[in-house]
Amino acid sequence: MKKASIARTRKMSLFFLLGTVVFGVLYFLFWRQEVWLEVAIVFSVLSTAEFFLQARFPTLDSLIFQNRLLGILYLGLSIGSYVLLKRT
């Protein structure tokens, strides 16, 4: 059961990474002036890293550390997106 969950999470992280790459390419080709897309791309990369790290290191101690670290990064992203979107 645990191995199936880890495999599913890895597949989801690869799917999110592929989606991020595709939308990143589309952004640079068509929508360079859109600031909100930059925030969405950074959020997608952060979410992908979260899925991957949780599947890679599923122990309780590492999950606690990951959640604290990623919580800080998500907070920084929310503050950064507020500042960026407020200027536009």
PEPEJO-V512261 format. One record per pair of residues at least 24 apart in sequence whose C-alpha atoms are under 7 Angstrom apart, sorted by the first residue. I is the first residue (numbers start at 1). J is the second residue. D is the distance in Angstrom with one decimal. If there is no record, write none. Layout:
{{I:J:D} {I:J:D}}
//
This chain:
{{6:55:5.1} {9:51:6.2} {9:55:5.9} {10:52:5.9} {10:55:6.2} {13:48:5.0} {13:51:5.4} {13:52:5.5} {16:44:7.0} {16:48:5.7} {17:45:6.8} {17:48:6.0} {20:44:6.1} {20:45:6.7} {35:85:7.0} {36:85:6.9} {39:81:6.1}}
//
